Amino acid sequence: MALFYSTKLVYSLLLASLTLGYGVIELQASRHVQNVATYNQSLLSDDQPYRTAYHFQPLKNWMNDPCGPMIYRGIYHLFYQYNPIGDGSPDGPRVWGHSTSLDMVNWTPQPLTLQPQMVSNMNGSYTGSITILQGYKPAILFTGITPKNEQVQDLALPKDLSDPFLKEWVLVPQNPLMYPTLENNINASSFRDPTTAWMLPDGNWRVVIGSKIDRLGLALLFKSRDFINWVQVDHPLYSYDQTGMWECPDFFPVYRSGLPIGVDTSAIGPIVKHVLKISLDDTKHDVYTIGTYDTMRDAYVPDVGFENDSSLRYDYGKYYAAKTFYDSSKMQRILLSWVNESSSLEDDIKKGWSGIHAIPRRVWLDTSKKQLIQWPISEIELLRVNPVILPTQVLKGGSTIEILGITAAQADVELLFRIRDVSIVERFDASWTNPQLLCSQKGASVSGGLGPFGLLTLASKGLEEYTAVFFRIFKDYDNNRFVVLMCSDQSRSSLNPTPDKTTYGTFVNVDPTFDGLRLRTLIDHSIVESFASKGKNVITARVYPTLAIYDKAHLYAFNYGNGSVDITWLTAWSMRKANIA
């Protein structure tokens, strides 16, 4: 079966409109660049050591979920839940913040949108998504909160389609379009976060909304021909018991072949598989499955179901409410996510802001067809300056090497380890099924056979503070295989006792004797994003050092295991500040 694209006609119309209006759009894009420069912040000041330099965050106040990211007329749009009052506290009315970009690195703020306009969003506007309708018309579906605090689904449309920055949006008078009733058995307090819609050959749009009944997690399915009148399908797209509320669902196709490119959300056929991601309200984890979309039954069939602790996750650290969109200009699927604070509410209010977004990531299906691969967008590399290259060398057990010549609080590091001697590898215990627990028990200071070895990031000179990202290798002798544990250890990240310093962990499916162990780590003052094995596993941490700030931060390669390992390649870059306002 050939791929079906509901937007084929739309793209033809778009091409014609771009041809006719290229001069206008080029001028608007030029002005956008000027706006970015105008909004550029000064260098970080001493009273804001945790504000990031190249991760997206508003100037002030509380922010969380990315909502409806998209590309429109060559300009990227990022919407996000935002509290316009209250400094770093989440308490207050939720609206949507809005910023635009030409590269997803430098961002210009646009006016707030989806402020209370009618009864169906009088108490706030929660998460939603954007769909490009016929005629190249963006449409926002989002969860509105009524005066009775019921969750309903509303529609907003651009006021002026000729404005590539889409500064104004208008709620349609038919709102709410989808809402709880006695007949549909929908929980009015658990009915939120509509996905990007997709269209099948029958001409109907479909959308998924997260919900629950008791402990049964639900991906409720609705369909519509005109995007106004929606009918609930008599069964969910998918459900799973004992998982609780499903927030921020996302449903999208990926190429079976493992090609590192994206595909339109409405694509179906034998050359794609589908991904269903949900954000588990109980655990605050984003989990996903890979499977098959049965379009005849309008049902999703995962290859493997949700299994709580062992479920696949985008990120095994701080990473929640993630959302993807298809970037048609570069044929890539982009993943964005909220990274919440690990600091106390009191500290958040003191600094006047809370919440950042992770670096946008490209996402595609691994050739094994068992997991997704994630990698930072290439545009972030344009911020790299002053590379430092370490020569190939042996990293002996119990040693550290400082990586000099970079801004260690604002850096990008890539390195490759090779194993020298596997005879001293530790035996793997079959009862070690929880990698996060294992990392907390065998942290960076606990010596083993092969490992821990990796990076000490945001480290103070005397190592009173550091955030360790490392590997530890075991041997499962019963199954004659190596087990690679990846950890992000925050236990010594700060002398401040109030932040959460949970240690994170994941098992990496790689043969260290054949492939080596690759690590890329992005460091940005209070966030450490680490990618293992070319993006198979990712861990993000939020940390708040008191000594290792600004030019007092250091970066080390370390090996606290008994055996030596080789660093066969290490390059580190200082990172310039992005233009974000």
C-alpha positions as CSV (number, residue, x, y, z in Angstrom):
1,M,0.0,0.0,0.0
2,A,1.4,3.4,-0.9
3,L,1.8,6.1,1.7
4,F,-1.3,8.4,1.9
5,Y,-0.7,12.1,2.5
6,S,-3.7,14.1,3.4
7,T,-1.8,17.3,2.8
8,K,-0.7,16.6,-0.8
9,L,-3.0,19.3,-2.2
10,V,-1.9,21.6,0.6
11,Y,1.7,21.3,-0.4
12,S,0.8,22.2,-4.0
13,L,-1.1,25.2,-2.8
14,L,1.8,26.2,-0.5
15,L,4.3,26.0,-3.4
16,A,2.2,28.3,-5.5
17,S,1.8,30.8,-2.6
18,L,5.5,30.8,-1.8
19,T,6.3,31.4,-5.5
20,L,4.0,34.4,-5.6
21,G,4.9,35.8,-2.2
22,Y,8.6,35.0,-1.9
23,G,9.6,38.6,-1.8
24,V,7.3,39.4,1.1
25,I,8.3,36.4,3.1
26,E,12.0,37.0,2.5
27,L,11.5,40.6,3.9
28,Q,9.6,39.2,6.9
29,A,12.3,36.6,7.6
30,S,14.9,39.4,7.5
31,R,13.0,41.4,10.0
32,H,12.7,38.3,12.2
33,V,16.5,38.0,12.3
34,Q,16.7,41.7,13.3
35,N,14.1,41.0,16.1
36,V,16.3,38.1,17.4
37,A,19.2,40.5,17.7
38,T,17.1,43.1,19.4
39,Y,15.9,40.6,22.0
40,N,19.3,39.2,22.7
41,Q,20.0,39.1,26.4
42,S,23.3,40.2,28.0
43,L,25.6,37.6,29.4
44,L,24.4,35.8,32.5
45,S,24.8,37.8,35.6
46,D,26.1,36.6,38.9
47,D,22.7,36.5,40.5
48,Q,21.3,34.1,37.9
49,P,23.9,31.2,37.9
50,Y,21.3,28.6,36.9
51,R,19.8,30.4,33.9
52,T,20.7,28.6,30.8
53,A,22.6,30.0,27.8
54,Y,21.3,27.9,24.9
55,H,18.2,26.1,26.1
56,F,14.8,27.7,25.6
57,Q,13.2,29.5,28.5
58,P,11.2,32.7,28.9
59,L,12.6,35.7,30.6
60,K,10.6,35.1,33.8
61,N,7.8,33.2,35.4
62,W,6.7,29.5,35.3
63,M,6.6,27.4,32.1
64,N,6.0,23.8,31.3
65,D,4.7,21.7,28.4
66,P,5.6,22.5,24.7
67,C,2.3,22.8,22.9
68,G,1.8,22.6,19.1
69,P,5.3,23.1,17.8
70,M,5.3,23.5,14.0
71,I,6.9,25.1,10.9
72,Y,4.8,27.6,9.0
73,R,6.0,29.5,6.0
74,G,9.6,28.7,6.8
75,I,9.3,29.9,10.4
76,Y,9.4,27.5,13.4
77,H,6.7,28.2,16.1
78,L,6.9,27.1,19.7
79,F,3.9,27.4,22.0
80,Y,4.1,26.4,25.6
81,Q,2.1,26.5,28.8
82,Y,2.9,29.6,30.7
83,N,1.9,31.4,33.9
84,P,2.2,35.1,33.2
85,I,2.2,36.0,36.9
86,G,3.7,34.7,40.1
87,D,7.4,34.6,39.2
88,G,8.5,30.9,39.4
89,S,5.3,29.5,40.9
90,P,2.9,27.4,38.9
91,D,-0.1,29.0,40.7
92,G,-2.0,31.2,38.4
93,P,-3.9,31.3,35.1
94,R,-2.5,29.1,32.3
95,V,-2.1,30.7,28.9
96,W,0.1,29.9,25.9
97,G,3.4,31.5,25.4
98,H,4.6,31.8,21.9
99,S,8.1,32.2,20.3
100,T,9.3,32.0,16.7
101,S,12.6,31.0,15.2
102,L,14.4,30.3,11.9
103,D,16.6,27.5,13.4
104,M,15.1,26.2,16.7
105,V,18.1,27.6,18.5
106,N,17.5,31.4,18.6
107,W,14.0,32.5,19.5
108,T,12.0,35.7,19.4
109,P,9.0,36.1,21.7
110,Q,5.5,36.8,20.3
111,P,2.4,37.9,22.1
112,L,0.8,35.5,24.6
113,T,-2.2,33.7,23.2
114,L,-5.2,31.6,24.3
115,Q,-5.9,33.9,27.1
116,P,-9.4,33.5,28.7
117,Q,-11.9,34.5,25.9
118,M,-15.0,32.5,26.6
119,V,-16.5,30.1,29.1
120,S,-14.8,27.1,27.8
121,N,-11.3,28.4,28.7
122,M,-12.2,30.9,31.4
123,N,-10.1,29.1,34.0
124,G,-7.1,28.5,31.8
125,S,-5.7,27.0,28.6
126,Y,-3.9,23.7,29.0
127,T,-1.8,21.6,26.6
128,G,-2.8,21.0,23.0
129,S,-1.4,20.6,19.5
130,I,-1.4,22.2,16.0
131,T,-2.7,20.5,12.8
132,I,-2.2,22.0,9.3
133,L,-5.6,21.8,7.7
134,Q,-6.5,21.9,4.0
135,G,-5.5,25.3,2.5
136,Y,-2.4,25.4,4.6
137,K,-4.3,26.6,7.6
138,P,-3.0,25.9,11.1
139,A,-5.5,25.0,13.8
140,I,-4.9,24.7,17.5
141,L,-6.8,22.1,19.5
142,F,-6.3,22.5,23.2
143,T,-7.8,21.7,26.6
144,G,-9.7,24.6,28.1
145,I,-10.7,24.8,31.7
146,T,-14.3,25.9,32.5
147,P,-15.5,27.9,35.5
148,K,-16.5,24.5,37.0
149,N,-12.9,23.3,36.4
150,E,-14.1,20.8,33.8
151,Q,-11.7,19.9,31.0
152,V,-13.0,20.4,27.5
153,Q,-11.4,20.6,24.0
154,D,-11.4,24.0,22.2
155,L,-10.3,25.1,18.8
156,A,-8.5,28.3,17.9
157,L,-7.6,29.6,14.4
158,P,-5.2,32.3,13.2
159,K,-6.7,35.8,12.8
160,D,-4.5,36.6,9.9
161,L,-3.0,33.8,7.7
162,S,-0.8,36.2,5.8
163,D,1.1,36.8,9.0
164,P,3.9,34.2,9.1
165,F,4.4,34.9,12.8
166,L,0.8,34.1,13.6
167,K,0.6,36.7,16.4
168,E,-3.1,36.5,16.9
169,W,-5.5,33.6,17.4
170,V,-9.2,33.5,17.8
171,L,-11.4,30.9,19.5
172,V,-14.2,29.6,17.4
173,P,-17.8,30.3,18.6
174,Q,-18.7,26.5,18.5
175,N,-16.4,25.8,21.5
176,P,-16.2,23.5,23.3
177,L,-16.0,20.9,20.5
178,M,-15.5,17.9,22.8
179,Y,-16.6,17.6,26.4
180,P,-17.5,15.2,29.1
181,T,-21.1,14.0,29.4
182,L,-23.0,11.3,31.3
183,E,-23.4,9.4,28.1
184,N,-19.7,9.2,27.1
185,N,-18.4,8.2,30.5
186,I,-15.5,10.7,30.4
187,N,-14.0,11.9,33.6
188,A,-14.3,15.7,33.6
189,S,-11.1,16.1,35.5
190,S,-9.1,13.6,33.4
191,F,-9.8,14.6,29.7
192,R,-6.9,16.6,28.3
193,D,-4.0,17.2,25.9
194,P,-5.3,16.5,22.3
195,T,-2.7,15.3,19.8
196,T,-1.9,16.6,16.4
197,A,-4.7,15.2,14.2
198,W,-4.2,12.9,11.2
199,M,-6.4,12.1,8.2
200,L,-7.1,8.7,6.7
201,P,-8.2,8.0,3.1
202,D,-11.9,8.1,4.3
203,G,-11.5,11.9,4.6
204,N,-12.0,12.0,8.4
205,W,-9.6,13.6,10.8
206,R,-8.7,11.7,13.9
207,V,-7.3,13.0,17.2
208,V,-6.4,11.3,20.5
209,I,-7.0,12.7,23.9
210,G,-5.6,11.4,27.2
211,S,-7.9,10.1,29.9
212,K,-8.5,7.4,32.5
213,I,-11.1,5.4,34.2
214,D,-9.9,4.5,37.7
215,R,-6.5,3.0,37.0
216,L,-7.1,2.3,33.3
217,G,-5.1,4.6,31.1
218,L,-6.9,5.6,27.9
219,A,-6.0,7.1,24.5
220,L,-9.6,8.3,23.6
221,L,-10.2,8.5,19.9
222,F,-12.4,11.1,18.1
223,K,-13.0,11.8,14.4
224,S,-14.4,14.6,12.3
225,R,-14.8,15.6,8.6
226,D,-14.7,19.4,9.2
227,F,-12.6,19.8,12.3
228,I,-15.6,21.3,14.1
229,N,-18.0,18.5,14.7
230,W,-16.3,15.6,16.5
231,V,-17.6,12.1,17.3
232,Q,-16.1,9.8,19.8
233,V,-15.1,6.4,18.4
234,D,-16.7,3.6,20.4
235,H,-13.3,2.3,21.5
236,P,-10.0,3.9,22.5
237,L,-7.1,3.9,20.2
238,Y,-5.3,2.0,22.9
239,S,-5.6,1.5,26.7
240,Y,-3.6,-0.2,29.4
241,D,-4.6,-1.0,33.0
242,Q,-2.9,0.1,36.2
243,T,-1.2,3.0,34.5
244,G,-3.3,5.9,35.7
245,M,-3.9,9.1,33.8
246,W,-2.3,9.5,30.4
247,E,-1.2,13.0,29.8
248,C,0.2,14.6,26.6
249,P,-0.3,11.6,24.3
250,D,1.6,11.7,21.0
251,F,0.9,9.4,18.0
252,F,3.1,9.4,14.9
253,P,4.6,7.2,12.1
254,V,8.3,6.4,11.6
255,Y,10.0,4.7,8.7
256,R,10.5,0.9,9.2
257,S,13.8,1.1,7.4
258,G,15.6,3.0,10.2
259,L,16.4,5.9,7.9
260,P,17.1,9.0,10.0
261,I,14.3,11.0,8.4
262,G,10.8,11.9,9.4
263,V,7.4,11.3,7.8
264,D,4.1,13.2,7.7
265,T,1.8,12.5,10.6
266,S,-1.0,11.2,8.2
267,A,1.3,8.7,6.5
268,I,0.2,5.0,6.6
269,G,1.2,1.9,4.8
270,P,3.6,-1.1,5.1
271,I,6.8,1.0,5.1
272,V,5.9,2.7,8.4
273,K,5.4,1.7,12.0
274,H,3.7,3.9,14.6
275,V,4.7,5.2,17.9
276,L,2.4,5.9,20.8
277,K,3.9,8.1,23.6
278,I,2.1,8.9,26.8
279,S,3.2,11.0,29.8
280,L,2.4,9.0,33.0
281,D,0.9,11.4,35.5
282,D,1.7,9.0,38.4
283,T,5.4,8.7,37.8
284,K,6.1,11.8,35.6
285,H,7.8,9.6,33.1
286,D,7.3,9.8,29.3
287,V,7.0,6.2,28.0
288,Y,6.4,5.0,24.5
289,T,5.7,1.8,22.5
290,I,6.3,0.9,18.9
291,G,3.7,-1.0,17.0
292,T,1.2,-1.2,14.1
293,Y,-1.8,1.1,13.4
294,D,-4.7,-1.0,12.2
295,T,-6.5,1.5,10.1
296,M,-9.4,-0.8,9.4
297,R,-10.2,-1.2,13.1
298,D,-8.9,2.3,14.1
299,A,-6.8,0.6,16.7
300,Y,-3.1,0.6,17.7
301,V,-1.4,-2.7,18.4
302,P,2.0,-2.3,20.2
303,D,4.8,-4.8,19.6
304,V,5.3,-4.8,23.4
305,G,2.8,-3.2,25.9
306,F,3.6,-0.7,28.6
307,E,5.5,-2.4,31.4
308,N,5.9,0.4,34.0
309,D,9.6,0.3,35.1
310,S,10.8,-1.6,32.0
311,S,8.9,0.6,29.5
312,L,10.8,2.4,26.8
313,R,11.4,6.0,27.6
314,Y,12.6,9.0,25.6
315,D,14.8,10.1,28.5
316,Y,15.6,8.4,31.8
317,G,16.0,11.6,33.7
318,K,14.1,14.9,33.9
319,Y,12.0,14.9,30.8
320,Y,8.2,15.2,30.6
321,A,5.2,16.2,28.4
322,A,7.3,15.7,25.2
323,K,5.8,16.5,21.9
324,T,6.9,15.9,18.3
325,F,6.1,17.6,15.0
326,Y,7.0,16.9,11.4
327,D,9.4,19.4,9.9
328,S,8.5,19.2,6.2
329,S,11.3,21.6,5.2
330,K,14.0,19.1,6.2
331,M,12.0,15.8,6.3
332,Q,12.7,15.3,10.0
333,R,10.6,14.6,13.0
334,I,11.5,16.9,15.9
335,L,11.0,16.1,19.6
336,L,10.7,18.8,22.2
337,S,10.1,18.5,25.9
338,W,9.7,20.3,29.2
339,V,12.6,19.8,31.7
340,N,11.2,20.9,35.1
341,E,13.2,22.1,38.1
342,S,14.8,20.0,40.8
343,S,15.0,23.0,43.1
344,S,12.5,23.9,45.8
345,L,9.5,26.1,45.1
346,E,11.0,28.7,47.4
347,D,14.2,28.8,45.3
348,D,12.2,28.9,42.1
349,I,10.2,32.0,43.3
350,K,13.5,33.6,44.5
351,K,15.1,33.3,41.1
352,G,11.9,34.4,39.4
353,W,11.4,31.6,36.9
354,S,10.9,27.9,36.6
355,G,11.1,25.4,33.8
356,I,13.2,25.1,30.6
357,H,13.0,23.0,27.4
358,A,15.4,20.4,26.3
359,I,17.4,20.9,23.1
360,P,15.2,19.9,20.2
361,R,16.0,16.4,19.0
362,R,15.6,14.5,15.8
363,V,13.9,11.2,16.3
364,W,13.7,8.1,14.1
365,L,13.4,4.3,14.4
366,D,16.4,2.2,15.2
367,T,17.3,-0.4,12.6
368,S,16.4,-3.0,15.2
369,K,12.8,-1.7,15.1
370,K,12.7,-2.1,18.9
371,Q,13.4,1.5,20.0
372,L,13.8,5.1,18.8
373,I,17.0,7.0,18.2
374,Q,17.4,10.6,19.4
375,W,20.0,13.2,18.5
376,P,20.3,17.0,19.1
377,I,19.4,19.0,16.0
378,S,22.5,19.9,13.9
379,E,21.8,23.6,14.2
380,I,22.9,23.5,17.9
381,E,26.4,22.8,16.6
382,L,26.6,26.3,15.1
383,L,27.1,27.5,18.7
384,R,30.3,25.5,19.1
385,V,33.5,27.5,19.4
386,N,37.2,26.9,20.4
387,P,37.3,23.1,20.1
388,V,39.7,21.2,22.5
389,I,40.8,17.8,21.2
390,L,42.4,15.3,23.6
391,P,44.9,12.8,22.1
392,T,44.2,9.1,22.3
393,Q,45.3,8.0,25.8
394,V,44.9,5.4,28.5
395,L,42.6,6.4,31.4
396,K,43.9,4.4,34.3
397,G,41.8,3.1,37.2
398,G,41.4,5.7,39.9
399,S,42.4,8.7,37.7
400,T,40.9,11.9,36.4
401,I,42.0,14.2,33.5
402,E,40.8,17.8,33.4
403,I,39.6,19.1,30.1
404,L,41.1,22.6,29.9
405,G,40.5,25.5,27.6
406,I,36.7,25.4,27.5
407,T,33.8,27.2,29.3
408,A,33.0,24.1,31.4
409,A,29.6,25.6,32.5
410,Q,28.5,26.0,28.9
411,A,29.9,23.2,26.8
412,D,29.3,20.3,24.3
413,V,31.5,17.2,24.7
414,E,31.8,14.1,22.6
415,L,34.0,11.1,23.4
416,L,34.6,7.4,22.7
417,F,35.8,4.8,25.2
418,R,37.4,1.5,24.3
419,I,37.7,-1.4,26.7
420,R,41.2,-2.9,27.3
421,D,40.7,-5.9,29.5
422,V,37.3,-7.6,30.1
423,S,38.7,-10.2,32.5
424,I,38.0,-8.0,35.5
425,V,34.4,-7.3,34.6
426,E,31.9,-7.5,37.5
427,R,29.3,-10.3,37.4
428,F,25.7,-9.2,36.7
429,D,23.0,-10.3,39.1
430,A,19.8,-11.3,37.4
431,S,17.8,-9.5,40.2
432,W,19.2,-6.1,39.0
433,T,16.2,-5.2,36.9
434,N,15.9,-1.5,37.9
435,P,18.8,0.5,36.4
436,Q,18.0,3.7,38.4
437,L,18.1,1.8,41.7
438,L,21.4,0.1,40.6
439,C,22.9,3.5,39.7
440,S,22.0,4.8,43.1
441,Q,23.6,1.8,44.8
442,K,26.7,1.9,42.5
443,G,27.3,5.6,42.1
444,A,30.3,7.4,40.8
445,S,32.2,7.0,44.1
446,V,31.7,3.2,44.1
447,S,34.7,1.5,42.4
448,G,34.1,-1.6,40.2
449,G,35.9,-3.7,37.7
450,L,35.2,-1.8,34.5
451,G,33.7,1.5,35.7
452,P,32.5,3.8,36.7
453,F,34.2,5.9,33.9
454,G,32.8,8.9,32.1
455,L,32.6,12.7,32.8
456,L,32.5,14.8,35.9
457,T,30.5,17.8,34.8
458,L,29.9,21.1,36.6
459,A,32.6,20.1,39.0
460,S,34.3,22.4,41.6
461,K,38.1,22.5,41.7
462,G,38.3,20.4,44.8
463,L,35.5,18.0,43.6
464,E,33.2,19.0,46.5
465,E,30.6,19.3,43.8
466,Y,30.1,17.4,40.5
467,T,27.5,15.8,38.4
468,A,28.9,12.5,37.1
469,V,27.7,10.9,33.9
470,F,29.3,7.4,33.5
471,F,29.2,3.8,32.3
472,R,29.7,0.6,34.3
473,I,30.1,-2.7,32.5
474,F,28.9,-6.1,33.9
475,K,29.0,-9.6,32.4
476,D,25.8,-11.8,32.4
477,Y,27.6,-15.1,32.5
478,D,24.3,-17.1,32.4
479,N,23.5,-15.5,29.0
480,N,27.1,-14.9,27.9
481,R,26.6,-11.2,27.2
482,F,27.8,-7.8,28.5
483,V,25.4,-5.5,30.3
484,V,26.2,-1.8,30.1
485,L,24.8,0.5,32.7
486,M,24.6,4.3,32.1
487,C,24.2,6.6,35.1
488,S,23.7,10.3,35.8
489,D,24.7,10.8,39.5
490,Q,23.4,14.0,41.0
491,S,24.2,13.0,44.7
492,R,27.1,15.4,44.9
493,S,25.9,18.0,42.4
494,S,25.4,20.8,45.0
495,L,26.3,21.7,48.6
496,N,22.8,23.2,48.8
497,P,20.8,20.5,50.7
498,T,17.3,21.4,49.3
499,P,17.3,20.4,45.6
500,D,16.2,16.9,44.6
501,K,19.4,14.9,43.8
502,T,17.9,11.7,42.5
503,T,20.4,9.5,40.5
504,Y,19.1,8.3,37.1
505,G,20.0,5.2,35.2
506,T,19.4,3.1,32.1
507,F,20.7,-0.1,30.5
508,V,22.3,0.6,27.0
509,N,21.9,-2.2,24.4
510,V,25.4,-2.2,23.0
511,D,28.4,-4.6,22.9
512,P,31.2,-2.5,24.5
513,T,33.9,-4.8,23.2
514,F,32.8,-4.3,19.6
515,D,31.3,-0.8,19.4
516,G,33.0,0.9,22.3
517,L,31.0,3.3,24.4
518,R,30.1,6.7,22.9
519,L,28.9,9.6,25.0
520,R,27.8,13.1,24.1
521,T,27.0,15.6,26.9
522,L,25.5,19.1,26.6
523,I,26.2,21.2,29.7
524,D,24.4,24.5,30.3
525,H,24.7,25.9,33.8
526,S,21.9,23.9,35.5
527,I,21.2,21.2,32.9
528,V,23.2,18.2,31.8
529,E,21.9,16.3,28.8
530,S,23.7,13.1,28.0
531,F,23.4,10.8,24.9
532,A,24.8,7.3,24.9
533,S,25.6,5.1,21.9
534,K,24.7,7.6,19.2
535,G,21.3,8.4,20.8
536,K,20.0,5.0,21.9
537,N,19.7,6.2,25.5
538,V,19.4,9.7,27.0
539,I,19.5,11.0,30.5
540,T,18.8,14.7,31.4
541,A,19.5,16.1,34.8
542,R,18.9,19.5,36.5
543,V,21.5,20.5,39.1
544,Y,22.3,23.6,41.1
545,P,26.0,23.8,42.1
546,T,27.0,26.5,44.6
547,L,30.8,26.4,43.8
548,A,31.0,25.1,40.2
549,I,29.4,28.1,38.6
550,Y,30.5,30.3,35.7
551,D,34.3,30.2,35.4
552,K,34.6,28.2,38.6
553,A,33.1,25.2,36.9
554,H,35.5,22.4,35.7
555,L,35.1,19.4,33.5
556,Y,37.0,16.1,33.9
557,A,37.1,12.7,32.3
558,F,37.4,10.1,35.0
559,N,37.8,6.4,35.7
560,Y,37.1,5.2,39.2
561,G,37.1,1.5,38.3
562,N,40.0,-0.9,38.8
563,G,40.7,-1.6,35.2
564,S,42.0,0.9,32.6
565,V,40.0,2.1,29.6
566,D,41.1,4.0,26.5
567,I,39.9,7.4,25.4
568,T,40.2,7.0,21.7
569,W,38.5,10.3,20.8
570,L,37.4,13.3,22.8
571,T,36.5,16.7,21.5
572,A,35.0,19.5,23.7
573,W,33.6,22.8,22.6
574,S,32.7,26.0,24.4
575,M,29.2,27.0,23.5
576,R,28.2,30.5,22.5
577,K,25.0,32.0,24.0
578,A,21.9,31.6,21.9
579,N,19.6,34.6,21.3
580,I,16.6,33.8,23.4
581,A,14.2,36.2,25.0
